[in-house]
Amino acid sequence: MVNRGRPPPKSVLLPLVAGSRGGWGPPPRSLTIEDPGPGRESVWDYPRPPRLEDVPEIVRVVFGGVVLAETDRAVRVLETAGAPVYYLPKDCFRDGALIARDAWTICEWKGVAVYFDVTSNGVTAEGAAYAYPEPFDDQVAAFARLADYVSIYPGPVADLAGHPDDGCFVGTERARPQPGGYYGGWVLDRVTGPIKGAPGSEGW
């Protein structure tokens, strides 16, 4: 659910999310989990609470035919059943590429997410970027690093401007959006599922 206005402080929010952190259970036994095989990774091997790790490849965002951000300092967050979410340092984005919105949501692990429009060459993808300026770090200390990072939804960036080179890239591979539109995961060929987000996967 998207909220407006100033979010409550962490001291208020943390007790409110404590129950949801323990509310997840494994999926039905009938779910067929794909065998990742050599050189690939299954979203069902990702942990919960999630893990943050450095990304060795160059990560870049192209929109409207313009490289808005490129970095060798990206990180990714891995959580059971979800595609990896890639975050880029704020300081690697072009000036004016991110326009703050009056909108926020909450993640029980990472805290309050604030949103940005992504703009380039006269085209704007509304709410296509988000950040955690005051991340929760009581369960995963590494999440403190996210205060200086921004993630992009790969779907709007790749599709909205209609430019053939647009998208979110890890190395040379263009990421596909996680199913369902709500989650910000970057789906790559190396990742196997099934990945949550599609109808019927709400409890994963």
C-alpha positions in Angstrom: 0.0 0.0 0.0 1.4 3.4 -1.0 1.3 6.1 1.7 1.5 9.9 1.4 3.1 12.5 3.7 5.9 12.1 6.2 6.4 8.5 7.4 6.6 7.6 11.1 10.1 7.3 12.6 11.8 3.9 12.9 11.1 3.7 16.6 7.4 3.6 15.8 7.5 1.4 12.8 9.8 -1.4 14.1 7.3 -2.8 16.7 4.6 -2.7 14.0 6.5 -4.9 11.6 7.8 -7.4 14.1 4.9 -9.7 13.7 5.1 -9.8 9.9 8.8 -10.8 10.0 7.7 -14.2 11.4 4.5 -14.7 9.4 6.0 -16.3 6.4 5.8 -20.0 5.8 7.1 -22.4 3.1 5.0 -22.8 -0.1 2.7 -25.7 -0.7 4.5 -29.0 -1.3 2.9 -29.1 -4.8 5.1 -26.2 -5.9 7.7 -27.4 -8.4 11.0 -25.7 -7.8 13.3 -25.6 -10.8 16.7 -27.2 -10.6 19.2 -24.4 -11.2 22.0 -26.6 -12.5 25.6 -25.4 -12.9 26.3 -21.7 -13.0 22.8 -20.7 -12.0 21.0 -19.8 -8.8 17.6 -20.6 -7.4 15.5 -17.9 -5.7 14.5 -20.7 -3.2 18.1 -20.9 -2.0 18.0 -17.2 -1.0 17.6 -16.5 2.7 15.0 -14.9 4.9 15.9 -12.5 6.5 17.3 -11.3 3.2 21.0 -11.0 2.5 22.9 -8.0 1.0 26.0 -8.7 -1.2 28.3 -6.8 -3.5 27.9 -7.2 -7.3 31.1 -7.8 -9.2 29.7 -6.8 -12.6 29.1 -3.3 -14.0 25.5 -2.3 -13.5 23.9 0.4 -15.6 20.5 2.0 -16.2 19.7 3.4 -19.7 16.5 5.4 -20.3 15.5 7.5 -23.3 18.7 6.4 -25.0 20.8 8.0 -22.3 23.0 6.2 -19.7 21.5 7.6 -16.4 23.7 5.6 -14.1 26.7 3.2 -14.4 28.7 1.7 -11.5 31.0 -1.1 -10.3 29.7 -0.5 -6.8 26.2 -2.0 -7.0 24.8 -4.2 -4.3 21.9 -6.7 -4.5 19.4 -7.9 -1.9 18.5 -11.6 -2.0 15.3 -12.9 -0.4 13.6 -16.3 -0.6 11.3 -16.6 -3.7 12.1 -13.2 -5.0 14.3 -12.1 -7.9 17.5 -10.2 -6.8 17.0 -6.5 -6.3 19.9 -4.4 -7.6 20.8 -1.1 -6.0 23.1 1.6 -7.4 24.8 4.4 -5.5 22.9 7.6 -5.6 26.0 9.5 -6.6 26.3 7.6 -9.9 23.0 8.9 -11.3 23.0 11.9 -13.7 21.8 15.2 -12.2 18.1 15.6 -12.6 17.5 11.9 -13.4 15.5 11.3 -10.2 12.6 13.4 -9.1 11.3 12.8 -5.5 7.6 11.8 -5.1 5.3 12.2 -2.1 4.9 8.4 -1.7 6.3 5.7 0.6 5.8 2.1 1.5 7.3 -0.1 4.1 9.3 -3.4 4.0 9.5 -5.3 7.2 13.2 -6.0 6.7 14.5 -2.8 5.0 12.3 -0.1 6.3 10.5 2.8 4.6 10.9 3.1 0.8 10.6 6.5 -0.7 9.9 6.9 -4.5 11.2 8.8 -7.4 10.2 9.5 -11.0 12.9 8.7 -13.5 13.3 11.2 -16.3 15.4 11.5 -19.4 15.0 13.1 -22.8 11.6 14.4 -22.1 10.2 11.0 -21.0 9.2 10.3 -17.4 8.7 6.9 -15.7 6.6 7.7 -12.7 7.6 6.0 -9.5 10.1 3.8 -11.2 12.9 4.3 -8.6 13.0 3.9 -4.9 15.4 4.1 -1.9 15.6 3.4 1.8 17.0 6.6 3.3 16.8 5.4 6.9 16.9 1.6 6.5 16.2 -0.9 9.3 19.4 -2.6 10.3 18.4 -4.4 13.5 18.1 -7.8 11.8 20.5 -7.3 8.8 23.3 -4.9 9.8 24.4 -4.6 6.2 21.1 -2.9 5.2 22.6 0.4 6.7 24.4 0.7 3.4 21.2 1.1 1.5 20.8 4.6 2.8 23.1 5.8 0.0 21.6 3.6 -2.8 18.7 3.6 -5.3 17.0 0.8 -7.1 15.1 1.0 -10.4 12.1 -1.0 -11.6 13.4 -2.6 -14.8 10.0 -2.8 -16.6 9.1 0.9 -17.0 12.6 1.9 -17.9 12.8 -0.7 -20.6 9.4 -0.2 -22.1 8.2 3.4 -21.7 10.5 5.4 -23.9 10.5 2.8 -26.7 14.3 3.1 -27.3 15.9 -0.2 -28.2 18.9 0.3 -25.9 16.9 1.2 -22.8 16.8 -1.0 -19.7 18.6 -2.1 -16.5 21.7 -4.1 -17.2 23.9 -6.4 -15.2 27.1 -6.8 -17.3 25.7 -7.1 -20.8 22.4 -8.7 -19.9 19.2 -6.7 -19.8 17.1 -7.5 -16.7 13.5 -8.5 -17.0 10.9 -7.4 -14.4 9.8 -9.6 -11.6 6.3 -10.9 -12.2 3.3 -9.0 -10.9 4.6 -5.4 -11.0 4.8 -4.9 -7.2 8.3 -6.3 -6.5 11.4 -4.7 -7.9 13.4 -7.8 -8.7 15.7 -8.0 -11.7 15.2 -11.3 -13.5 18.3 -12.6 -15.3 19.0 -15.9 -17.1 21.1 -17.1 -14.2 18.1 -17.0 -11.9 15.6 -19.9 -11.6 12.2 -20.0 -9.9 9.3 -20.0 -9.7 9.6 -16.4 -8.7 6.9 -14.8 -6.5 4.7 -12.0 -7.9 2.3 -13.8 -10.2 -1.3 -14.4 -9.0 -1.4 -17.2 -6.4 2.1 -16.5 -5.1 1.1 -13.9 -2.5 2.0 -16.2 0.4 5.4 -17.3 -0.8 
